[in-house]
Amino acid sequence: MRVNPNFVPDIENALNQSQAELNTALEDVATGKSVNQPSDNPIASAALVQNQIETADVDQYTQNVSSASSQVEAASSALSNVVSLLTKAVADGTQGANGTTSASGLQSLVQDVQDVMTSVVSQANATFQGTFLFGGTDTANTPFTPNGSGTGYTYNGNEGQNSVSIGDNQTIQVNMPGDQIFDNSSASVLGALTGLVTALQTAATASQGGGTVSAADTQAISTATSNVNSALNVVSQQQEFYGNVDSQLSSQTTFLQQETVSLTSQQNTLEGVNLAQAATNLTQAETDNSAALAAAAKVMPNSLLNFLSNPT
Amino acid sequence: MGGLTTSLFIGSQALEAAEGALNATSNNIANANTPGYTREVPQFTEGAENLTDGVVTGGGVSLSSLQSIRDELLNNQIAQQTSAQSSVDTQSSSLQNIQTLFTSNGEDIGSALSTLSSALTQLSASPSSGSAQQAVLSAGQQLAQAFNTTANGLTSAQSAADGQVSETVSQINTLTQQIAQLNSQVGQLTAQGQDGGTVEDQRDQLVQQLSQLTGVQVSQSSNGEDTITTGNGSPLVVGNQSFALQTTTGTNGFQQVIDSSGNNITSQIQGGTLGGAIQIRDTTIPGFLSSLNALATQLGTAFNAAQTGGFDSTGAAGQDFFNVPTTGGAAAGISVALTSPSQIAISSTATGASGSNGNVANLSAALTTAPTAGGSSVENGYSSLVFQVGNAASNASTESSAIGDTLQALTNQQGSESGVSIDEETSNMIKFQTAYEAAARIVSTIQQLDTDTMDMGSSQSF
């Protein structure tokens, strides 16, 4: 059979192919990615779109968890302060109710509890990054301000609760409206403190100038103190809410870290290049290319003419 | 019995034949690298025998013709494969351009979706932060722009293919005219009993070029003239007459191909640059565009529904986030309707709306949740569009290399039949050189014998 005498197209084709393989191998090694455009691997490209979105989301969830966690810790620490302030007020109240405290002693107790009151209100109005911790979702109004009559405090916040996204379709409530903590219907912190101040004030006024404190007055102090104690229990309970949220957030942090690792590993699997494999492919492609070139150089100049003697 | 004159005649005929054969050989060598050239083989014929005095003697040799070695069937197969390859190559090169629109580069729809999604997540943590609100609005604008850019990229690829259609049609018309002229020359040669030779080579070469432009069917009549029609049977060349295709702007704004009888054959054209460009323009890109438009509409509708279900930072009911045009392309025209970050419906309640984030989850869900009517979420929808585009591009290039292999095998086969082998021609050259030398020796020998005969009986000879 006659063979195709024109092997140039075959040689060109072989050279083209080995050059293309060399380019691919080189690109794989240089970029470290095997998917540089959708046609390289359509399925992986589609999965990478999701992976990209998911990765960005998980990054943001992680940031959300961290900022939620700071907010919750700030709230929790404010409530801890309130608990110790209230404990102090209870001690003051107990002292005031023992019936032996002098007029000046009672007066300084009044002052003490008033200071506690001011501190508690300032904790109740605490802010985190410019947002009130205990104002519900209201960001404009200071949660607790003295009421018009000067006898107590008004709650200006709302009952809104914000839930922060910390995972796909997963949110966590990070705040509690301030009135549920400080003006709870079962035991109001601010109400109880106001009551204690009033009771101590009454006793102090009665004992002024050598007067005596009536049993009823003492009883009133005792009742007010026990109200403060109940309010303290309420605050402690609410503090648990923040403790729970905080522990959920830290377990979510662990989950998100694992998620990040698995997304990164998925991304690697989808578009990453096995470097050892890629380097081997590159060497292989280089060898193929050199072989094709060497073969072309060897075969192309050959013809019968090389072996004929010149006509004399 | 023939005399010396007969031998002299036979010798000079042999000289002519060898000379003709050497011509063919040198022409073969000269055209060894000419595209479309088919080698010519000298056809020697024995001369009529002589019967003289009861003895039959040979009548010498004559060079009856030079025959080109070609295989029409192979040529037709090559033409078909050339059309198929040229079609997928046209599509492949357009798809290579298109797929860059869907490659993750920070400006694509995928990156914009990702940015919007994480901006919303951030907003859920700091609903009253002006910068978080602005981030959502900017991400929305980026997404709308990504949709616009992608849609415009697809449309311009479509216009480029449309331009290719009219250009290709005018090239086809030029080629068919030339083929018709060559056809009549081949017909004349055939009528004279000669091989079409180089004229036929030229015509076959033009037919190969034509098959690169569009799929054709070629049949050869007994007089050597080609009849060429498009795949669906519209005539392009019949004998020495060519039939021009025309283009006219169709109702869809694109060039339609009209055959010589006035029929619109656009949708029936297959193969070649023309077939590939029409396929890309009328099927592939419209498919991508309609998916993209559906995606833009789905995004706009879902996001607007979530937005109008909530309340903005001033406590007012949420307004539409995106403007989605209902006429024209949704993807090309989608834009952000909101003018201020405070208009984002972050809250689910009207009272105390400024710091509440109740509606952010609904906005996020608009991206990730599949519509209740069925189908997939915006994110999944985009990801499957990326698959579609990548798959089309990858298939086209796989197909191209598969057809390339077939074509190469066919071309090799054609080369083995029709190609000029320098080795073979060199051997022939030596063969015909020897034949020429031998014939020349016959002539000189006869001449010597003639002289000897003349000198017979003369004293000088002895």
Interface residues (C-beta under 8 A of the other chain):
Chain A: M1 R2 V3 N4 P5 N6 P9 D10 N13 N36 Q37 P38 S39 D40 N41 P42 I43 S45 A46 A47 L48 V49 Q50 Q52 I53 T55 A56 D57 D59 Q60 Y61 Q63 N64 S67 A68 Q129 T131 G135 G136 T137 D138 T139 A140 N158 G160 N162 S163 V164 S165 D168 N169 T171 S303 L304 L305 L308
Chain B: A32 L95 Q96 Q99 T100 F102 T103 S104 G110 S111 L113 S114 T115 S117 S118 L120 T121 Q122 S124 A125 S126 P127 S128 S347 T349 T351 G352 S354 G355 S356 N357 G358 V360 A361 S364 A365 T368 E379 N380 Y382 S383 S384 V386 F387 Q388 V389 G390 N391 A393 S394 S397 Q408 T411 N412 Q413 Q414 G415 S416 E417 G419 V420 S421 I422 D423 E424 T426 S427 I430
